[in-house]
């Protein structure tokens, strides 16, 4: 992903959004998708977690294909997609999809 950041056109093709949009989403959900480092593992950082989910949204590829691309487990990809979706809905839903009213 760091190489994609240097090429705005390829970044847009890969994620279907600009790097500024990516950063804006990351700022909204960063804390919700961050995991703690433990004695047993180093967690996948939030930018990579968001990238994995966005790649799934952009392509519809299988968890298996995305797992191979990012060198993570297939189950991990599924968990990341769910966690990122929940975080986006939690933080961005009220802003961009407010509850409907009867007002016209």
The first five atom37 places (N, CA, C, CB, O) and aatype in JSON, in Angstrom:
{
  "aatype": [20, 20, 20, 20, 20, 20, 20, 20, 20, 20, 20, 20, 20, 20, 20, 20, 20, 20, 20, 20, 20, 20, 20, 20, 20, 20, 20, 20, 20, 20, 20, 20, 20, 20, 20, 20, 20, 20, 20, 20, 20, 20, 20, 20, 20, 20, 20, 20, 20, 20, 20, 20, 20, 20, 20, 20, 20, 20, 20, 20, 20, 20, 20, 20, 20, 20, 20, 20, 20, 20, 20, 20, 20, 20, 20, 20, 20, 20, 20, 20, 20, 20, 20, 20, 20, 20, 20, 20, 20, 20, 20, 20, 20, 20, 20, 20, 20, 20, 20, 20, 20, 20, 20, 20],
  "atom_mask": [
    [1, 1, 1, 1, 1],
    [1, 1, 1, 1, 1],
    [1, 1, 1, 1, 1],
    [1, 1, 1, 1, 1],
    [1, 1, 1, 1, 1],
    [1, 1, 1, 1, 1],
    [1, 1, 1, 1, 1],
    [1, 1, 1, 1, 1],
    [1, 1, 1, 1, 1],
    [1, 1, 1, 1, 1],
    [1, 1, 1, 1, 1],
    [1, 1, 1, 1, 1],
    [1, 1, 1, 1, 1],
    [1, 1, 1, 1, 1],
    [1, 1, 1, 1, 1],
    [1, 1, 1, 1, 1],
    [1, 1, 1, 1, 1],
    [1, 1, 1, 1, 1],
    [1, 1, 1, 1, 1],
    [1, 1, 1, 1, 1],
    [1, 1, 1, 1, 1],
    [1, 1, 1, 1, 1],
    [1, 1, 1, 1, 1],
    [1, 1, 1, 1, 1],
    [1, 1, 1, 1, 1],
    [1, 1, 1, 1, 1],
    [1, 1, 1, 1, 1],
    [1, 1, 1, 1, 1],
    [1, 1, 1, 1, 1],
    [1, 1, 1, 1, 1],
    [1, 1, 1, 1, 1],
    [1, 1, 1, 1, 1],
    [1, 1, 1, 1, 1],
    [1, 1, 1, 1, 1],
    [1, 1, 1, 1, 1],
    [1, 1, 1, 1, 1],
    [1, 1, 1, 1, 1],
    [1, 1, 1, 1, 1],
    [1, 1, 1, 1, 1],
    [1, 1, 1, 1, 1],
    [1, 1, 1, 1, 1],
    [1, 1, 1, 1, 1],
    [1, 1, 1, 1, 1],
    [1, 1, 1, 1, 1],
    [1, 1, 1, 1, 1],
    [1, 1, 1, 1, 1],
    [1, 1, 1, 1, 1],
    [1, 1, 1, 1, 1],
    [1, 1, 1, 1, 1],
    [1, 1, 1, 1, 1],
    [1, 1, 1, 1, 1],
    [1, 1, 1, 1, 1],
    [1, 1, 1, 1, 1],
    [1, 1, 1, 1, 1],
    [1, 1, 1, 1, 1],
    [1, 1, 1, 1, 1],
    [1, 1, 1, 1, 1],
    [1, 1, 1, 1, 1],
    [1, 1, 1, 1, 1],
    [1, 1, 1, 1, 1],
    [1, 1, 1, 1, 1],
    [1, 1, 1, 1, 1],
    [1, 1, 1, 1, 1],
    [1, 1, 1, 1, 1],
    [1, 1, 1, 1, 1],
    [1, 1, 1, 1, 1],
    [1, 1, 1, 1, 1],
    [1, 1, 1, 1, 1],
    [1, 1, 1, 1, 1],
    [1, 1, 1, 1, 1],
    [1, 1, 1, 1, 1],
    [1, 1, 1, 1, 1],
    [1, 1, 1, 1, 1],
    [1, 1, 1, 1, 1],
    [1, 1, 1, 1, 1],
    [1, 1, 1, 1, 1],
    [1, 1, 1, 1, 1],
    [1, 1, 1, 1, 1],
    [1, 1, 1, 1, 1],
    [1, 1, 1, 1, 1],
    [1, 1, 1, 1, 1],
    [1, 1, 1, 1, 1],
    [1, 1, 1, 1, 1],
    [1, 1, 1, 1, 1],
    [1, 1, 1, 1, 1],
    [1, 1, 1, 1, 1],
    [1, 1, 1, 1, 1],
    [1, 1, 1, 1, 1],
    [1, 1, 1, 1, 1],
    [1, 1, 1, 1, 1],
    [1, 1, 1, 1, 1],
    [1, 1, 1, 1, 1],
    [1, 1, 1, 1, 1],
    [1, 1, 1, 1, 1],
    [1, 1, 1, 1, 1],
    [1, 1, 1, 1, 1],
    [1, 1, 1, 1, 1],
    [1, 1, 1, 1, 1],
    [1, 1, 1, 1, 1],
    [1, 1, 1, 1, 1],
    [1, 1, 1, 1, 1],
    [1, 1, 1, 1, 1],
    [1, 1, 1, 1, 1],
    [1, 1, 1, 1, 1]
  ],
  "atom_positions": [
    [[0.8, -1.2, 0.0], [0.0, 0.0, 0.0], [0.85, 1.27, 0.0], [-0.91, 0.0, 1.18], [0.43, 2.25, -0.62]],
    [[2.0, 1.31, 0.66], [2.79, 2.55, 0.61], [3.14, 2.97, -0.82], [4.07, 2.37, 1.42], [3.2, 4.16, -1.12]],
    [[3.38, 2.0, -1.7], [3.69, 2.33, -3.09], [2.47, 2.9, -3.81], [4.19, 1.09, -3.82], [2.61, 3.77, -4.67]],
    [[1.28, 2.43, -3.46], [0.07, 2.96, -4.07], [-0.14, 4.42, -3.7], [-1.15, 2.14, -3.66], [-0.67, 5.2, -4.5]],
    [[0.25, 4.8, -2.51], [0.1, 6.19, -2.05], [0.84, 7.16, -2.97], [0.62, 6.33, -0.61], [0.43, 8.31, -3.11]],
    [[1.9, 6.7, -3.6], [2.7, 7.56, -4.47], [2.1, 7.71, -5.86], [4.09, 7.02, -4.58], [2.57, 8.53, -6.65]],
    [[1.1, 6.94, -6.17], [0.47, 6.99, -7.49], [-1.04, 7.13, -7.31], [0.82, 5.71, -8.33], [-1.75, 6.14, -7.11]],
    [[-1.52, 8.36, -7.39], [-2.94, 8.64, -7.12], [-3.87, 7.88, -8.05], [-3.2, 10.14, -7.24], [-4.94, 7.43, -7.64]],
    [[-3.47, 7.73, -9.3], [-4.32, 7.04, -10.27], [-4.48, 5.56, -9.91], [-3.74, 7.18, -11.69], [-5.59, 5.03, -9.92]],
    [[-3.37, 4.91, -9.61], [-3.44, 3.49, -9.24], [-4.16, 3.29, -7.91], [-2.02, 2.89, -9.16], [-4.9, 2.33, -7.73]],
    [[-3.94, 4.22, -6.97], [-4.63, 4.15, -5.68], [-6.13, 4.17, -5.92], [-4.2, 5.33, -4.75], [-6.88, 3.38, -5.34]],
    [[-6.58, 5.09, -6.77], [-8.01, 5.2, -7.05], [-8.54, 3.94, -7.73], [-8.29, 6.42, -7.93], [-9.63, 3.47, -7.4]],
    [[-7.79, 3.39, -8.66], [-8.22, 2.16, -9.34], [-8.3, 1.0, -8.35], [-7.25, 1.82, -10.48], [-9.23, 0.2, -8.41]],
    [[-7.33, 0.92, -7.45], [-7.26, -0.2, -6.51], [-8.36, -0.15, -5.45], [-5.9, -0.22, -5.84], [-8.99, -1.16, -5.15]],
    [[-8.6, 1.05, -4.87], [-9.55, 1.17, -3.77], [-10.88, 1.82, -4.15], [-8.93, 1.96, -2.67], [-11.81, 1.85, -3.35]],
    [[-10.97, 2.35, -5.38], [-12.17, 3.05, -5.85], [-12.44, 4.31, -5.04], [-13.38, 2.12, -5.78], [-13.59, 4.7, -4.85]],
    [[-11.36, 4.94, -4.55], [-11.47, 6.21, -3.83], [-10.11, 6.87, -3.8], [-12.02, 5.99, -2.38], [-9.09, 6.23, -4.05]],
    [[-10.09, 8.16, -3.49], [-8.83, 8.89, -3.4], [-8.16, 8.58, -2.07], [-9.06, 10.41, -3.56], [-8.79, 8.06, -1.15]],
    [[-6.88, 8.9, -1.98], [-6.18, 8.68, -0.71], [-6.71, 9.62, 0.37], [-4.66, 8.89, -0.89], [-6.69, 9.27, 1.55]],
    [[-7.19, 10.81, -0.02], [-7.79, 11.72, 0.96], [-9.06, 11.12, 1.56], [-8.09, 13.08, 0.32], [-9.29, 11.23, 2.76]],
    [[-9.87, 10.5, 0.73], [-11.09, 9.85, 1.2], [-10.73, 8.68, 2.12], [-11.95, 9.36, 0.0], [-11.37, 8.48, 3.16]],
    [[-9.72, 7.91, 1.73], [-9.24, 6.8, 2.56], [-8.84, 7.32, 3.94], [-8.04, 6.09, 1.87], [-9.22, 6.74, 4.97]],
    [[-8.06, 8.4, 3.97], [-7.6, 8.98, 5.24], [-8.76, 9.5, 6.08], [-6.61, 10.1, 4.98], [-8.75, 9.38, 7.31]],
    [[-9.76, 10.08, 5.42], [-10.92, 10.59, 6.14], [-11.68, 9.44, 6.83], [-11.86, 11.35, 5.18], [-12.06, 9.55, 8.0]],
    [[-11.89, 8.36, 6.1], [-12.57, 7.19, 6.69], [-11.73, 6.64, 7.84], [-12.81, 6.1, 5.62], [-12.26, 6.31, 8.9]],
    [[-10.42, 6.54, 7.62], [-9.53, 6.02, 8.66], [-9.6, 6.87, 9.92], [-8.1, 5.95, 8.14], [-9.58, 6.34, 11.03]],
    [[-9.67, 8.19, 9.76], [-9.77, 9.07, 10.93], [-11.04, 8.82, 11.72], [-9.71, 10.53, 10.5], [-11.04, 8.9, 12.95]],
    [[-12.12, 8.52, 11.03], [-13.39, 8.24, 11.71], [-13.32, 6.94, 12.51], [-14.53, 8.15, 10.68], [-13.81, 6.89, 13.64]],
    [[-12.7, 5.91, 11.95], [-12.83, 4.57, 12.55], [-11.54, 4.02, 13.17], [-13.3, 3.6, 11.51], [-11.53, 2.91, 13.69]],
    [[-10.47, 4.79, 13.12], [-9.15, 4.32, 13.55], [-9.17, 3.62, 14.92], [-8.2, 5.48, 13.61], [-8.65, 2.51, 15.04]],
    [[-9.74, 4.25, 15.9], [-9.7, 3.68, 17.25], [-10.54, 2.41, 17.38], [-10.19, 4.7, 18.25], [-10.2, 1.52, 18.17]],
    [[-11.62, 2.32, 16.62], [-12.48, 1.14, 16.71], [-11.86, -0.09, 16.06], [-13.81, 1.43, 16.07], [-12.19, -1.22, 16.43]],
    [[-10.98, 0.11, 15.09], [-10.39, -1.05, 14.42], [-8.96, -1.32, 14.86], [-10.42, -0.85, 12.91], [-8.32, -2.25, 14.36]],
    [[-8.45, -0.54, 15.79], [-7.1, -0.75, 16.33], [-7.11, -1.89, 17.33], [-6.55, 0.55, 16.99], [-8.02, -1.98, 18.16]],
    [[-6.12, -2.75, 17.26], [-5.97, -3.87, 18.2], [-4.7, -3.67, 19.01], [-5.94, -5.24, 17.43], [-3.75, -3.03, 18.55]],
    [[-4.69, -4.22, 20.19], [-3.52, -4.09, 21.07], [-2.44, -5.1, 20.73], [-3.93, -4.25, 22.53], [-2.73, -6.23, 20.32]],
    [[-1.2, -4.68, 20.91], [-0.07, -5.59, 20.77], [-0.02, -6.45, 22.02], [1.28, -4.82, 20.55], [-0.17, -5.95, 23.13]],
    [[0.21, -7.74, 21.83], [0.32, -8.66, 22.97], [1.66, -9.38, 22.88], [-0.86, -9.67, 22.99], [2.43, -9.19, 21.95]],
    [[1.92, -10.22, 23.88], [3.14, -11.03, 23.87], [3.09, -12.09, 22.76], [3.33, -11.71, 25.24], [4.12, -12.62, 22.36]],
    [[1.89, -12.38, 22.27], [1.71, -13.46, 21.3], [1.68, -13.0, 19.85], [0.46, -14.18, 21.61], [1.99, -13.77, 18.94]],
    [[1.3, -11.72, 19.63], [1.17, -11.27, 18.25], [1.3, -9.74, 18.14], [-0.18, -11.72, 17.67], [1.06, -9.0, 19.09]],
    [[1.69, -9.33, 16.96], [1.66, -7.91, 16.59], [0.42, -7.75, 15.71], [3.0, -7.45, 15.84], [0.28, -8.45, 14.72]],
    [[-0.47, -6.83, 16.06], [-1.72, -6.73, 15.31], [-1.54, -6.11, 13.93], [-2.72, -5.91, 16.09], [-0.54, -5.44, 13.65]],
    [[-2.51, -6.34, 13.08], [-2.56, -5.7, 11.77], [-2.94, -4.25, 12.02], [-3.58, -6.42, 10.78], [-3.95, -3.99, 12.67]],
    [[-2.15, -3.29, 11.52], [-2.44, -1.88, 11.8], [-3.73, -1.4, 11.14], [-1.28, -1.01, 11.34], [-4.14, -1.95, 10.12]],
    [[-4.37, -0.37, 11.71], [-5.64, 0.12, 11.17], [-5.62, 0.46, 9.68], [-6.04, 1.33, 11.93], [-6.58, 0.13, 8.99]],
    [[-4.57, 1.12, 9.14], [-4.62, 1.39, 7.69], [-4.69, 0.12, 6.85], [-3.4, 2.19, 7.28], [-5.38, 0.09, 5.83]],
    [[-3.99, -0.92, 7.27], [-4.03, -2.17, 6.52], [-5.38, -2.87, 6.7], [-2.89, -3.1, 6.95], [-5.88, -3.5, 5.77]],
    [[-5.96, -2.77, 7.89], [-7.27, -3.36, 8.12], [-8.32, -2.69, 7.23], [-7.67, -3.23, 9.62], [-9.17, -3.36, 6.63]],
    [[-8.25, -1.36, 7.15], [-9.18, -0.65, 6.28], [-8.93, -1.01, 4.82], [-9.05, 0.88, 6.47], [-9.88, -1.2, 4.06]],
    [[-7.68, -1.13, 4.43], [-7.34, -1.49, 3.05], [-7.91, -2.86, 2.69], [-5.82, -1.48, 2.85], [-8.43, -3.05, 1.59]],
    [[-7.8, -3.8, 3.59], [-8.34, -5.14, 3.35], [-9.85, -5.08, 3.12], [-8.02, -6.09, 4.53], [-10.37, -5.68, 2.18]],
    [[-10.55, -4.35, 3.98], [-12.01, -4.25, 3.85], [-12.39, -3.51, 2.57], [-12.61, -3.53, 5.06], [-13.31, -3.93, 1.86]],
    [[-11.69, -2.42, 2.27], [-12.02, -1.67, 1.07], [-11.76, -2.47, -0.2], [-11.24, -0.37, 1.03], [-12.49, -2.35, -1.18]],
    [[-10.72, -3.27, -0.17], [-10.43, -4.12, -1.34], [-11.56, -5.13, -1.55], [-9.07, -4.86, -1.15], [-11.94, -5.42, -2.68]],
    [[-12.09, -5.65, -0.45], [-13.23, -6.55, -0.55], [-14.44, -5.81, -1.12], [-13.57, -7.15, 0.83], [-15.13, -6.32, -2.0]],
    [[-14.7, -4.6, -0.61], [-15.85, -3.82, -1.09], [-15.68, -3.46, -2.57], [-16.03, -2.54, -0.25], [-16.64, -3.49, -3.34]],
    [[-14.46, -3.11, -2.96], [-14.2, -2.64, -4.32], [-14.27, -3.76, -5.35], [-12.85, -1.98, -4.39], [-14.68, -3.53, -6.49]],
    [[-13.88, -4.96, -4.97], [-13.77, -6.04, -5.95], [-14.78, -7.16, -5.77], [-12.41, -6.61, -5.91], [-15.18, -7.82, -6.74]],
    [[-15.2, -7.39, -4.54], [-16.05, -8.54, -4.27], [-15.29, -9.85, -4.32], [-17.19, -8.58, -5.27], [-15.88, -10.93, -4.36]],
    [[-13.95, -9.75, -4.32], [-13.14, -10.97, -4.32], [-13.44, -11.81, -3.09], [-11.64, -10.62, -4.37], [-13.98, -11.3, -2.1]],
    [[-13.08, -13.07, -3.14], [-13.3, -13.95, -2.0], [-12.32, -13.6, -0.88], [-13.13, -15.43, -2.42], [-11.28, -12.98, -1.12]],
    [[-12.66, -14.0, 0.33], [-11.76, -13.8, 1.47], [-10.44, -14.52, 1.21], [-12.41, -14.32, 2.79], [-9.38, -14.06, 1.63]],
    [[-10.52, -15.64, 0.53], [-9.34, -16.42, 0.22], [-8.38, -15.62, -0.67], [-9.73, -17.74, -0.46], [-7.18, -15.56, -0.39]],
    [[-8.9, -15.02, -1.72], [-8.07, -14.23, -2.63], [-7.46, -13.03, -1.92], [-8.89, -13.76, -3.83], [-6.27, -12.75, -2.07]],
    [[-8.26, -12.32, -1.15], [-7.77, -11.15, -0.41], [-6.77, -11.58, 0.65], [-8.93, -10.37, 0.23], [-5.76, -10.91, 0.87]],
    [[-7.03, -12.69, 1.31], [-6.09, -13.22, 2.3], [-4.73, -13.5, 1.69], [-6.64, -14.48, 2.92], [-3.71, -13.19, 2.3]],
    [[-4.71, -14.08, 0.5], [-3.44, -14.33, -0.18], [-2.75, -13.02, -0.54], [-3.67, -15.17, -1.45], [-1.53, -12.91, -0.39]],
    [[-3.51, -12.04, -1.01], [-2.93, -10.76, -1.41], [-2.27, -10.03, -0.25], [-4.0, -9.88, -2.03], [-1.22, -9.41, -0.41]],
    [[-2.9, -10.1, 0.91], [-2.39, -9.37, 2.08], [-1.63, -10.27, 3.06], [-3.54, -8.7, 2.81], [-1.15, -9.81, 4.1]],
    [[-1.53, -11.54, 2.73], [-0.84, -12.52, 3.56], [-1.4, -12.6, 4.97], [0.65, -12.19, 3.62], [-0.68, -12.56, 5.97]],
    [[-2.73, -12.71, 5.03], [-3.43, -12.92, 6.3], [-4.39, -14.09, 6.1], [-4.19, -11.62, 6.77], [-4.68, -14.48, 4.97]],
    [[-4.86, -14.64, 7.2], [-5.79, -15.76, 7.13], [-7.13, -15.37, 6.57], [-5.97, -16.36, 8.49], [-7.55, -14.22, 6.66]],
    [[-7.8, -16.34, 5.98], [-9.1, -16.09, 5.36], [-10.13, -15.68, 6.41], [-9.57, -17.33, 4.6], [-10.94, -14.79, 6.18]],
    [[-10.09, -16.33, 7.55], [-11.0, -15.99, 8.65], [-10.71, -14.59, 9.16], [-10.88, -17.01, 9.79], [-11.62, -13.85, 9.51]],
    [[-9.44, -14.23, 9.18], [-9.05, -12.9, 9.62], [-9.64, -11.85, 8.68], [-7.5, -12.77, 9.67], [-10.13, -10.82, 9.14]],
    [[-9.6, -12.1, 7.39], [-10.19, -11.18, 6.42], [-11.67, -10.99, 6.72], [-10.0, -11.7, 4.97], [-12.16, -9.86, 6.74]],
    [[-12.38, -12.06, 6.97], [-13.81, -11.98, 7.28], [-14.08, -11.17, 8.53], [-14.38, -13.36, 7.45], [-15.0, -10.36, 8.56]],
    [[-13.27, -11.38, 9.57], [-13.43, -10.62, 10.81], [-13.15, -9.15, 10.59], [-12.52, -11.17, 11.9], [-13.86, -8.29, 11.1]],
    [[-12.12, -8.86, 9.82], [-11.76, -7.47, 9.54], [-12.88, -6.77, 8.77], [-10.44, -7.39, 8.74], [-13.25, -5.64, 9.1]],
    [[-13.44, -7.43, 7.77], [-14.52, -6.84, 6.98], [-15.7, -6.5, 7.89], [-14.97, -7.8, 5.85], [-16.26, -5.41, 7.79]],
    [[-16.07, -7.41, 8.76], [-17.19, -7.16, 9.69], [-16.87, -6.01, 10.63], [-17.5, -8.43, 10.49], [-17.71, -5.13, 10.82]],
    [[-15.68, -6.01, 11.23], [-15.32, -4.95, 12.17], [-15.27, -3.58, 11.51], [-13.96, -5.25, 12.81], [-15.72, -2.59, 12.08]],
    [[-14.73, -3.51, 10.3], [-14.67, -2.24, 9.59], [-16.08, -1.77, 9.23], [-13.8, -2.37, 8.31], [-16.38, -0.59, 9.36]],
    [[-16.93, -2.67, 8.77], [-18.33, -2.31, 8.46], [-19.03, -1.75, 9.69], [-19.1, -3.54, 7.93], [-19.7, -0.72, 9.61]],
    [[-18.88, -2.42, 10.82], [-19.52, -1.96, 12.05], [-19.01, -0.59, 12.46], [-19.29, -2.96, 13.18], [-19.8, 0.26, 12.88]],
    [[-17.71, -0.37, 12.33], [-17.13, 0.92, 12.71], [-17.61, 2.03, 11.77], [-15.59, 0.83, 12.69], [-17.9, 3.14, 12.22]],
    [[-17.68, 1.74, 10.48], [-18.15, 2.75, 9.52], [-19.61, 3.1, 9.81], [-18.01, 2.23, 8.07], [-19.97, 4.28, 9.82]],
    [[-20.43, 2.1, 10.04], [-21.85, 2.35, 10.34], [-21.98, 3.15, 11.63], [-22.63, 1.02, 10.46], [-22.78, 4.08, 11.71]],
    [[-21.2, 2.8, 12.64], [-21.27, 3.47, 13.94], [-20.89, 4.95, 13.85], [-20.36, 2.76, 14.94], [-21.58, 5.8, 14.4]],
    [[-19.8, 5.25, 13.16], [-19.28, 6.62, 13.15], [-19.76, 7.47, 11.98], [-17.8, 6.58, 13.15], [-19.96, 8.67, 12.12]],
    [[-19.92, 6.85, 10.83], [-20.26, 7.63, 9.65], [-21.75, 7.56, 9.29], [-19.45, 7.15, 8.48], [-22.28, 8.44, 8.62]],
    [[-22.41, 6.51, 9.76], [-23.83, 6.35, 9.47], [-24.68, 7.53, 9.9], [-24.34, 5.12, 10.13], [-25.45, 8.05, 9.09]],
    [[-24.55, 7.98, 11.15], [-25.37, 9.11, 11.59], [-25.1, 10.4, 10.8], [-25.14, 9.36, 13.06], [-25.98, 11.25, 10.68]],
    [[-23.9, 10.55, 10.27], [-23.55, 11.77, 9.53], [-24.06, 11.7, 8.1], [-22.02, 11.97, 9.54], [-24.69, 12.64, 7.61]],
    [[-23.8, 10.58, 7.43], [-24.11, 10.47, 6.02], [-25.42, 9.77, 5.71], [-23.02, 9.76, 5.34], [-25.92, 9.84, 4.59]],
    [[-25.98, 9.09, 6.71], [-27.26, 8.42, 6.52], [-28.15, 8.69, 7.75], [-27.06, 6.9, 6.3], [-28.45, 7.77, 8.51]],
    [[-28.55, 9.95, 7.94], [-29.36, 10.26, 9.12], [-30.7, 9.54, 9.09], [-29.58, 11.76, 9.24], [-31.2, 9.17, 8.02]],
    [[-31.25, 9.36, 10.24], [-32.54, 8.69, 10.36], [-33.62, 9.5, 9.64], [-32.91, 8.47, 11.85], [-33.71, 10.71, 9.83]],
    [[-34.42, 8.85, 8.81], [-35.44, 9.59, 8.06], [-36.49, 10.21, 8.99], [-36.11, 8.68, 7.04], [-36.82, 9.67, 10.04]],
    [[-37.0, 11.34, 8.55], [-38.09, 12.0, 9.28], [-39.26, 12.14, 8.32], [-37.65, 13.41, 9.84], [-39.14, 11.87, 7.12]],
    [[-40.39, 12.57, 8.84], [-41.55, 12.76, 8.0], [-41.55, 14.14, 7.35], [-42.82, 12.56, 8.8], [-42.41, 14.46, 6.53]],
    [[-40.58, 14.97, 7.74], [-40.44, 16.31, 7.19], [-40.09, 16.25, 5.71], [-39.37, 17.09, 7.95], [-39.29, 15.42, 5.28]],
    [[-40.69, 17.13, 4.93], [-40.4, 17.14, 3.49], [-39.45, 18.25, 3.15], [-41.68, 17.29, 2.67], [-39.09, 18.41, 1.98]]
  ]
}
